[in-house]
Amino acid sequence: MISFARILAPSDFSSHSEDALRYACGLAERFQAELHVIHVLSEMVPAGPDPLLMPVMPAQYYEDDEKRATEALATVIKPEWGTPKSVTTAIRWGVAAEAIVDHAAEIKADLIVIATHGRTGLSHVLLGSVAERIVREAPCPVLTVRTAPSGAS
């Protein structure tokens, strides 16, 4: 019998990740599992074509970024999506896929539920896929939730 005690759901606060969080909440309720929601903040600051000219941001910038993310995580789960056994949130700094895989191992997640944007072709090559990398490297099964593209029926 399949059961999950800890489900990890990454969120970037997009509509895509909201759809995946809805799935994760429903599964957590059904299995009476803990739901862990993580948001990864990037230390990279877009600076233009020359990485050597990247500005050094003041500490306040990072503190404000983390505070905004913490506040957003506090309201990201909607009550109508289901009632998990418990909900725990986390903020991590770094590369999204690495931070999510590491966090899944730390909490001993039984399942990761993550959104995929369903990019194909050149956009996939240029932008890569966090979800694809997580599927390859995760210490547990991964459920990818794809939202239908705009205009699709």
Secondary structure as UniProt FT lines:
FT   STRAND          6..10
FT   HELIX           15..31
FT   STRAND          34..41
FT   HELIX           51..53
FT   HELIX           59..74
FT   HELIX           79..81
FT   STRAND          86..93
FT   HELIX           96..107
FT   STRAND          111..116
FT   HELIX           121..127
FT   HELIX           130..137
FT   STRAND          142..146
FT   TURN            150..151
//
